[in-house]
Amino acid sequence: MTALAPKRSQVAYQHNAGNRAFNWTTHCQRHFGEKLLEMHNVPDSWRNHFRGDAFSDARGHYFTPTPQQVRDKYHELAPILGFRPLPDVARLRRGVTTERDQHRAALQAELDHARTLKHPRVSARLARIEGPTEAWTVPQRIAPSFLFAARRAFPDATFLAPPSRAPTGDRRSVKLSELETALLRALSWLK
């Protein structure tokens, strides 16, 4: 009798047994996402669309949502994940919160945090967003929300946000007053 060779995933698990971060695969991420949506009572049909599954029954012929419909529904049904422990994360109320509200909440949280700082400069990984007439320097963690606000306020304008090639530890600083001004401006764009 011949012994079967171990699966590739089993070999990786045995090789990295001392470091659990290496054992988290994309397969694990898929199961985590599925479990998260199931725990938040997302309907099965939408969970399938979020996963990208094809329906093998009659539903696939009658309703094929557009990518924008899937995106809107995802923002409505899926929980917001952040750096806080999961029980403390804000949950979207069905049919009430939009993508704009999520970006506004991220910008407002950053502004609230900035106002608690006592130092006149903010140290962070920064992103520079260049518009047609002016440019802003904001922390990289809120650059997507800032860019969303700018594109919403000026739909015909072109904005450049060059990707950061800085290593993780590279931090720069920006004046607190400049950051507050940029955040207040972005929040005004989302009203």
C-alpha positions in Angstrom: 0.0 0.0 0.0 1.4 3.4 -1.0 1.2 6.4 1.4 -0.5 9.5 -0.1 1.6 12.7 -0.2 0.3 15.4 2.1 -1.6 18.2 0.6 0.2 21.4 -0.1 -1.7 23.3 2.7 -0.8 20.6 5.2 2.9 21.0 4.3 2.7 24.8 4.8 0.9 24.3 8.1 3.6 21.9 9.4 6.4 24.1 8.2 5.0 27.3 9.8 3.6 25.6 12.9 5.3 28.2 15.2 3.8 31.2 13.5 0.0 31.4 13.2 0.0 34.4 10.8 1.5 32.2 8.1 -1.2 29.7 8.6 -4.0 32.2 7.7 -4.7 31.5 4.0 -7.1 32.9 1.5 -9.3 29.8 2.1 -9.4 30.8 5.8 -10.4 34.4 4.8 -13.2 33.1 2.7 -14.6 31.1 5.5 -14.2 34.0 7.9 -16.1 36.3 5.5 -18.9 33.7 5.1 -19.2 33.2 8.9 -19.2 37.0 9.5 -22.1 37.5 7.0 -24.0 34.5 8.4 -23.6 35.8 12.0 -25.1 39.2 10.9 -28.1 37.5 9.2 -27.3 38.4 5.6 -29.7 36.5 3.3 -28.2 33.5 1.6 -28.9 34.9 -1.9 -26.8 38.0 -1.2 -24.0 36.0 0.5 -23.7 34.0 -2.8 -23.5 37.2 -4.8 -20.8 38.7 -2.4 -18.8 35.5 -2.8 -19.2 35.6 -6.6 -20.9 32.2 -6.8 -23.0 31.3 -9.8 -26.5 30.1 -9.2 -27.2 26.7 -10.7 -31.0 27.0 -10.3 -33.6 29.2 -11.9 -32.7 32.3 -9.8 -29.6 33.0 -11.9 -31.8 33.5 -15.0 -34.3 35.8 -13.3 -32.1 38.1 -11.3 -28.6 39.0 -12.1 -27.7 42.2 -10.1 -25.3 44.7 -11.6 -21.9 45.2 -9.8 -23.2 48.5 -8.4 -26.3 46.8 -7.0 -24.1 44.2 -5.3 -21.8 46.9 -4.0 -24.7 48.9 -2.6 -26.2 45.9 -1.0 -22.9 44.9 0.5 -22.5 48.3 2.1 -26.0 48.0 3.5 -25.8 44.5 4.9 -22.2 43.8 5.9 -20.8 44.9 9.2 -18.1 47.6 9.3 -14.7 46.2 10.2 -12.0 48.3 11.7 -9.2 48.2 14.2 -11.6 48.0 17.2 -12.7 44.7 18.6 -15.6 43.2 16.7 -18.2 43.7 19.4 -17.5 47.4 19.5 -17.8 47.9 15.7 -20.7 50.0 14.5 -23.2 48.1 12.5 -25.0 49.5 9.5 -28.7 49.8 9.9 -30.5 48.2 7.0 -31.6 50.6 4.4 -30.4 53.7 6.3 -26.6 54.0 5.9 -25.0 54.6 2.6 -21.4 54.5 1.3 -21.3 58.3 1.7 -22.2 58.0 5.4 -19.5 55.4 6.0 -16.9 57.8 4.5 -18.3 60.7 6.5 -18.0 58.6 9.7 -14.4 57.8 8.9 -13.5 61.4 8.3 -15.4 62.6 11.4 -13.6 60.0 13.6 -10.3 61.2 12.2 -11.2 64.8 12.9 -12.4 63.9 16.5 -9.1 62.1 17.1 -7.0 65.0 15.7 -8.8 67.5 18.0 -7.7 65.5 21.1 -4.0 65.8 20.1 -1.9 68.2 22.1 1.1 68.4 19.7 0.9 70.9 16.8 2.0 68.2 14.2 0.5 64.9 13.4 2.9 62.0 12.6 1.5 59.3 10.3 2.0 57.6 6.9 0.8 60.4 4.7 -0.8 60.4 1.2 -0.9 63.5 -1.0 -4.0 64.0 -3.1 -3.7 66.5 -5.9 -6.7 68.2 -7.4 -6.9 70.5 -10.4 -6.3 73.7 -8.3 -5.0 72.5 -4.9 -3.4 69.6 -3.1 -4.0 68.0 0.3 -1.9 65.9 2.6 -3.8 63.5 4.8 -3.1 60.3 6.7 -3.0 57.3 4.3 -5.6 55.5 6.4 -8.3 58.0 5.4 -7.1 58.8 1.9 -9.8 56.7 0.3 -12.5 58.5 2.2 -11.0 61.9 1.4 -10.8 61.0 -2.3 -14.4 59.8 -2.2 -15.5 63.1 -0.8 -13.4 65.1 -3.4 -14.8 63.1 -6.3 -18.3 63.5 -5.0 -17.9 67.3 -4.7 -16.2 67.7 -8.1 -17.4 64.8 -10.4 -15.7 66.3 -13.5 -12.4 67.0 -11.9 -9.4 64.6 -12.1 -7.6 63.8 -8.8 -4.2 62.2 -8.5 -3.4 60.1 -5.5 0.0 58.5 -6.2 0.5 55.2 -4.4 2.8 55.3 -1.5 6.0 53.3 -2.0 7.1 54.0 1.6 7.9 51.1 3.8 5.6 50.5 6.8 7.8 52.3 9.3 8.2 55.5 7.2 6.2 58.2 9.0 6.1 61.9 8.2 4.3 64.8 9.8 1.8 67.4 8.8 0.6 70.5 10.7 -2.5 69.7 12.8 -4.2 72.9 11.6 -3.7 71.9 8.0 -5.1 68.4 8.7 -8.2 69.9 10.5 -8.8 72.2 7.6 -8.6 69.4 5.0 -10.9 67.2 7.1 -13.5 69.9 7.6 -13.4 70.6 3.9 -14.0 67.0 3.0 -16.8 66.7 5.5 -18.5 69.8 3.9 -18.3 68.1 0.5 -20.3 65.1 1.9 -23.2 67.1 3.3 
